[in-house]
Each structure stands twice: as C-alpha cells, then as structure tokens.
Amino acid sequence: MESDVLRELYEKYHQKAYLYVLSLCRDKETAEDIVSEGFEKAFLTVEGCPEGFFWWLLR
C-alpha cells in the first residue's frame, strides 16, 4: 500500500480508534499500545483502502 494512503488512514482514524480503545481499557499507555499495534498489523495485511476500514481495524 502506498505511504500516502497509509498516512491518510492513520490521520483519519487514529484519534477515533484511540478514544474507543481508551474507553474500554481506561489506561492511556495501554490504549496507545493497542492502537499502534493495530495500525501496524493493518498496514501489513490490508490491501488498498477497504470500505469500512475503521470497523475493520477495530476487529
């Protein structure tokens, strides 16, 4: 996947994903770790820019 697409996805969804995970675990460092790992795995496995990327990421 191109770096521009990755950057756009990260900028668009990072804050939303972080706040969602933070609401579940109630720990800032843990939430940041989970979201970072989630994006890392997503960028290694996702092809293109799937519709519903945010919900795909949270799975």
Backbone as a chain_set.jsonl record, in Angstrom:
{"seq": "MESDVLRELYEKYHQKAYLYVLSLCRDKETAEDIVSEGFEKAFLTVEGCPEGFFWWLLR", "coords": {"N": [[0.859, -1.173, 0.0], [0.485, 2.267, -0.686], [2.452, 4.901, 0.777], [1.203, 7.385, 1.127], [-1.51, 6.768, 1.259], [-1.522, 5.193, 3.55], [-0.738, 7.083, 5.461], [-2.886, 8.855, 5.304], [-5.022, 7.22, 6.165], [-4.158, 6.685, 8.769], [-4.08, 9.287, 9.922], [-6.768, 9.947, 9.692], [-8.156, 8.035, 11.244], [-6.805, 7.432, 13.638], [-7.177, 8.946, 16.092], [-9.916, 8.472, 16.666], [-9.907, 5.678, 16.966], [-8.141, 5.433, 19.104], [-9.553, 6.785, 21.183], [-11.781, 5.126, 21.382], [-10.628, 2.651, 22.188], [-9.429, 3.503, 24.552], [-11.717, 4.062, 26.042], [-12.509, 1.52, 26.609], [-10.375, 0.238, 27.982], [-9.394, 2.072, 29.817], [-6.822, 3.06, 30.324], [-4.224, 5.08, 29.424], [-1.626, 4.52, 28.305], [-1.801, 1.792, 27.678], [-3.919, 1.853, 25.86], [-2.77, 3.372, 23.778], [-0.703, 1.64, 23.003], [-2.182, -0.583, 22.099], [-3.629, 0.526, 19.938], [-1.526, 1.384, 18.294], [-0.275, -1.073, 17.682], [-2.411, -2.268, 16.385], [-2.732, -0.645, 14.087], [-0.243, -1.123, 12.918], [-0.369, -3.886, 12.301], [-2.581, -3.8, 10.607], [-1.625, -2.268, 8.449], [0.227, -3.985, 7.436], [-1.298, -6.043, 6.442], [-3.643, -5.212, 5.102], [-5.048, -4.551, 1.919], [-5.132, -2.085, -0.5], [-7.614, 0.405, 0.06], [-9.843, -0.479, 2.066], [-13.426, -0.423, 2.127], [-15.056, 0.772, 4.949], [-12.839, 0.775, 6.671], [-12.227, 1.644, 9.301], [-13.913, 0.121, 11.002], [-13.048, -2.38, 10.285], [-10.452, -2.224, 11.216], [-10.863, -2.099, 14.0], [-11.746, -4.639, 14.554]], "CA": [[0.0, 0.0, 0.0], [1.289, 3.475, -0.793], [2.62, 5.599, 2.052], [0.214, 8.463, 1.229], [-2.762, 6.153, 1.694], [-1.313, 4.82, 4.949], [-0.736, 8.316, 6.262], [-4.256, 9.363, 5.32], [-5.805, 6.345, 7.04], [-3.707, 6.905, 10.148], [-4.54, 10.604, 10.367], [-8.225, 9.976, 9.748], [-8.753, 7.112, 12.195], [-6.036, 7.193, 14.86], [-7.809, 9.547, 17.269], [-11.165, 7.75, 16.939], [-9.557, 4.351, 17.467], [-7.549, 5.625, 20.431], [-10.606, 7.102, 22.145], [-12.599, 3.927, 21.566], [-9.873, 1.689, 22.996], [-9.287, 4.103, 25.879], [-12.989, 3.893, 26.754], [-12.609, 0.129, 27.025], [-9.338, -0.206, 28.92], [-9.211, 3.127, 30.822], [-5.404, 3.301, 30.593], [-3.709, 5.777, 28.239], [-0.49, 3.822, 27.699], [-2.301, 0.545, 27.095], [-4.706, 2.215, 24.681], [-1.844, 3.775, 22.716], [-0.031, 0.418, 22.538], [-3.139, -1.399, 21.34], [-3.923, 1.196, 18.671], [-0.31, 1.332, 17.475], [-0.128, -2.434, 17.177], [-3.496, -2.496, 15.44], [-2.393, 0.001, 12.819], [0.899, -1.817, 12.33], [-0.872, -5.121, 11.698], [-3.467, -3.44, 9.495], [-0.834, -1.806, 7.315], [0.93, -5.13, 6.868], [-2.208, -7.03, 5.858], [-4.727, -4.653, 4.289], [-4.708, -4.212, 0.539], [-5.964, -0.975, -0.938], [-8.287, 1.13, 1.131], [-11.149, -1.141, 2.116], [-14.587, 0.284, 2.64], [-15.238, 0.443, 6.351], [-11.529, 0.499, 7.259], [-12.239, 1.864, 10.749], [-14.511, -1.042, 11.662], [-12.134, -3.485, 10.012], [-9.323, -2.035, 12.134], [-11.253, -2.4, 15.372], [-11.935, -6.079, 14.731]], "C": [[0.905, 1.235, 0.0], [1.323, 4.222, 0.527], [1.625, 6.748, 2.22], [-1.124, 7.934, 1.738], [-2.651, 5.764, 3.164], [-1.388, 6.026, 5.862], [-2.155, 8.866, 6.396], [-5.149, 8.533, 6.246], [-5.444, 6.566, 8.505], [-4.241, 8.224, 10.69], [-6.055, 10.647, 10.54], [-8.782, 9.168, 10.92], [-8.011, 6.936, 13.515], [-6.746, 7.72, 16.104], [-9.099, 8.81, 17.651], [-10.878, 6.376, 17.533], [-8.994, 4.448, 18.882], [-8.634, 5.892, 21.476], [-11.504, 5.9, 22.413], [-11.885, 2.931, 22.482], [-9.685, 2.22, 24.415], [-10.569, 3.939, 26.688], [-13.163, 2.464, 27.256], [-11.61, -0.235, 28.121], [-9.024, 0.814, 30.019], [-7.755, 3.364, 31.227], [-4.767, 3.865, 29.323], [-2.589, 5.015, 27.547], [-0.93, 2.523, 27.023], [-3.087, 0.827, 25.823], [-3.798, 2.589, 23.519], [-1.122, 2.559, 22.14], [-0.955, -0.412, 21.658], [-3.407, -0.782, 19.972], [-2.705, 1.154, 17.749], [-0.109, -0.045, 16.867], [-1.212, -2.761, 16.148], [-3.214, -1.885, 14.077], [-1.227, -0.705, 12.145], [0.442, -3.097, 11.627], [-1.759, -4.83, 10.494], [-2.661, -3.052, 8.267], [-0.062, -2.944, 6.666], [-0.003, -6.073, 6.119], [-3.257, -6.46, 4.922], [-4.211, -4.325, 2.889], [-5.674, -3.146, 0.058], [-6.515, -0.229, 0.259], [-9.694, 0.565, 1.252], [-12.239, -0.234, 2.652], [-14.776, -0.152, 4.084], [-13.94, 0.125, 7.065], [-11.553, 0.628, 8.773], [-12.798, 0.646, 11.478], [-13.671, -2.285, 11.443], [-10.955, -3.424, 10.989], [-9.69, -2.451, 13.55], [-11.514, -3.882, 15.614], [-10.641, -6.665, 15.175]], "O": [[1.967, 1.232, 0.621], [0.365, 4.19, 1.3], [1.238, 7.058, 3.347], [-1.787, 8.578, 2.551], [-3.585, 5.981, 3.937], [-2.028, 5.986, 6.912], [-2.567, 9.29, 7.476], [-5.935, 9.083, 7.018], [-6.318, 6.625, 9.369], [-4.791, 8.271, 11.79], [-6.561, 11.317, 11.441], [-9.773, 9.57, 11.528], [-8.559, 6.333, 14.437], [-6.894, 6.984, 17.079], [-9.342, 8.556, 18.83], [-11.529, 5.96, 18.491], [-9.331, 3.642, 19.749], [-8.626, 5.279, 22.543], [-11.938, 5.685, 23.544], [-12.474, 2.43, 23.44], [-9.773, 1.457, 25.377], [-10.511, 3.703, 27.895], [-13.886, 2.228, 28.224], [-11.955, -0.932, 29.075], [-8.448, 0.454, 31.045], [-7.484, 3.815, 32.34], [-4.768, 3.215, 28.278], [-2.603, 4.878, 26.324], [-0.477, 2.202, 25.925], [-2.937, 0.122, 24.825], [-4.036, 2.164, 22.389], [-0.948, 2.458, 20.926], [-0.553, -0.886, 20.595], [-3.411, -1.485, 18.962], [-2.845, 0.913, 16.55], [0.191, -0.171, 15.68], [-0.954, -3.45, 15.161], [-3.426, -2.518, 13.043], [-1.224, -0.866, 10.925], [0.827, -3.355, 10.487], [-1.694, -5.529, 9.483], [-2.988, -3.47, 7.156], [0.267, -2.879, 5.482], [0.444, -6.825, 5.253], [-3.721, -7.165, 4.025], [-3.077, -3.879, 2.716], [-6.889, -3.289, 0.194], [-5.93, -0.244, 1.341], [-10.627, 1.062, 0.621], [-12.002, 0.611, 3.515], [-14.663, -1.338, 4.393], [-13.925, -0.707, 7.972], [-10.958, -0.197, 9.467], [-12.219, 0.192, 12.465], [-13.592, -3.148, 12.317], [-10.521, -4.447, 11.519], [-8.891, -3.098, 14.227], [-11.503, -4.332, 16.759], [-10.553, -7.874, 15.391]]}, "num_chains": 1, "name": "protein.A"}
